[in-house]
Amino acid sequence: MNITDVKVFLRESNQLKAFVNMVIDDAFIIRNIKVIEGDNGLFVAMPSRRVSSGEYRDIAHPINTETRNMIERIIIEKYKEVLQEALLSANEGSDKKVEKSVEEPKEKPVEEPKEKPVEEPKEKPVEEPAAE
């Protein structure tokens, strides 16, 4: 059995970190595998459904420990890779925002205020002394 493709869809949640679709031998797909952050680190939960008793039962799952460990290792490696890429692209985006805010704004030509013609001060009529 060869895992030929793993697609990771990140989630922003406290415990649920991602959904994963896994293709086996380019012929069989398992969807909605979960990557979960537990008390002891990351683990993989196979797709499941709720039964009438309220319990969850796996829809598809590995039959032996060796296969389970292989699937978990591959999925968690891919999850970490996708998470790292997402963090790098987010950081690049924030760098661009910082660069944009640091750039000098392009100055628009400042229009000089139109000068009003200077008015000659009006001469005040000279008052003659009042006649006594």
C-alpha positions as CSV (number, residue, x, y, z in Angstrom):
1,M,0.0,0.0,0.0
2,N,1.3,3.4,-1.0
3,I,-0.1,6.7,0.1
4,T,0.1,8.6,-3.2
5,D,-1.4,12.0,-2.2
6,V,-2.2,13.9,1.0
7,K,-4.1,17.1,1.0
8,V,-4.2,19.2,4.2
9,F,-6.9,21.8,4.9
10,L,-5.9,23.9,7.9
11,R,-8.4,24.9,10.5
12,E,-8.2,27.6,13.2
13,S,-9.5,25.8,16.2
14,N,-8.3,25.0,19.7
15,Q,-8.0,21.3,19.2
16,L,-8.9,20.5,15.5
17,K,-5.9,21.6,13.5
18,A,-6.8,20.3,10.0
19,F,-8.9,18.0,7.8
20,V,-7.0,15.7,5.5
21,N,-7.8,13.8,2.4
22,M,-5.5,10.8,1.7
23,V,-5.2,8.9,-1.6
24,I,-4.0,5.3,-1.6
25,D,-2.3,3.8,-4.7
26,D,-3.8,6.5,-6.9
27,A,-7.1,4.5,-6.6
28,F,-8.8,5.0,-3.2
29,I,-9.5,8.2,-1.2
30,I,-10.3,8.6,2.4
31,R,-11.7,12.1,3.2
32,N,-12.2,13.9,6.5
33,I,-9.3,12.5,8.5
34,K,-8.7,14.9,11.3
35,V,-5.4,16.2,12.8
36,I,-6.1,17.0,16.5
37,E,-4.0,18.6,19.2
38,G,-4.4,16.4,22.2
39,D,-2.8,16.5,25.7
40,N,0.1,14.4,24.4
41,G,0.6,16.3,21.1
42,L,-0.8,15.8,17.6
43,F,-2.7,12.7,16.6
44,V,-4.8,11.5,13.6
45,A,-8.5,10.6,14.0
46,M,-10.0,8.6,11.2
47,P,-13.3,9.7,9.7
48,S,-16.2,8.7,11.8
49,R,-20.0,9.0,12.3
50,R,-22.2,9.1,15.3
51,V,-24.3,5.9,15.9
52,S,-27.7,5.7,17.7
53,S,-26.0,5.1,21.0
54,G,-24.2,8.5,20.8
55,E,-20.8,6.9,20.2
56,Y,-18.6,7.7,17.3
57,R,-17.5,4.8,15.1
58,D,-14.7,5.0,12.5
59,I,-16.0,4.7,8.9
60,A,-12.6,3.6,7.6
61,H,-9.5,2.8,9.6
62,P,-6.2,0.8,9.5
63,I,-6.5,-2.7,10.8
64,N,-3.0,-3.0,12.2
65,T,-0.7,-0.8,14.3
66,E,2.1,-0.7,11.6
67,T,-0.3,0.7,9.0
68,R,-1.8,3.1,11.6
69,N,1.6,4.4,12.5
70,M,2.7,4.8,8.9
71,I,-0.5,6.8,8.1
72,E,-0.2,9.0,11.2
73,R,3.5,9.7,10.5
74,I,2.8,10.7,6.8
75,I,-0.2,12.9,7.7
76,I,1.5,14.7,10.6
77,E,4.6,15.4,8.5
78,K,2.4,16.8,5.7
79,Y,0.4,18.8,8.2
80,K,3.6,20.4,9.6
81,E,4.9,21.1,6.1
82,V,1.6,22.9,5.1
83,L,1.5,24.7,8.4
84,Q,5.0,26.0,7.9
85,E,4.3,27.1,4.4
86,A,1.2,28.9,5.6
87,L,3.1,30.7,8.4
88,L,5.8,31.7,5.9
89,S,3.3,33.2,3.5
90,A,1.5,34.9,6.3
91,N,4.8,36.4,7.4
92,E,5.7,37.5,3.9
93,G,2.3,39.2,3.7
94,S,2.9,41.0,6.9
95,D,6.3,42.1,5.7
96,K,4.8,43.5,2.6
97,K,2.3,45.4,4.7
98,V,5.1,46.8,6.8
99,E,7.1,47.6,3.7
100,K,4.1,49.4,2.2
101,S,3.6,51.4,5.4
102,V,7.3,52.3,5.6
103,E,7.5,53.5,2.0
104,E,7.5,57.2,1.5
105,P,4.2,58.2,0.2
106,K,4.4,59.6,-3.3
107,E,4.2,63.3,-3.0
108,K,1.6,65.1,-5.0
109,P,2.7,68.4,-6.5
110,V,1.6,71.0,-4.0
111,E,-0.3,73.8,-5.7
112,E,0.9,77.1,-4.7
113,P,-2.0,79.2,-3.3
114,K,-3.0,81.7,-5.9
115,E,-1.8,85.1,-4.8
116,K,-4.3,87.7,-4.3
117,P,-3.3,91.0,-5.9
118,V,-1.9,93.1,-3.2
119,E,-4.2,96.0,-2.7
120,E,-2.6,99.3,-2.2
121,P,-3.5,100.5,1.2
122,K,-6.0,103.3,0.9
123,E,-4.8,106.5,2.1
124,K,-6.7,107.7,5.0
125,P,-7.7,111.3,4.5
126,V,-5.6,113.5,6.6
127,E,-7.8,115.1,9.1
128,E,-7.2,118.7,9.4
129,P,-7.2,120.2,12.9
130,A,-10.6,121.4,13.9
131,A,-11.0,125.1,13.6
132,E,-11.4,127.0,16.8
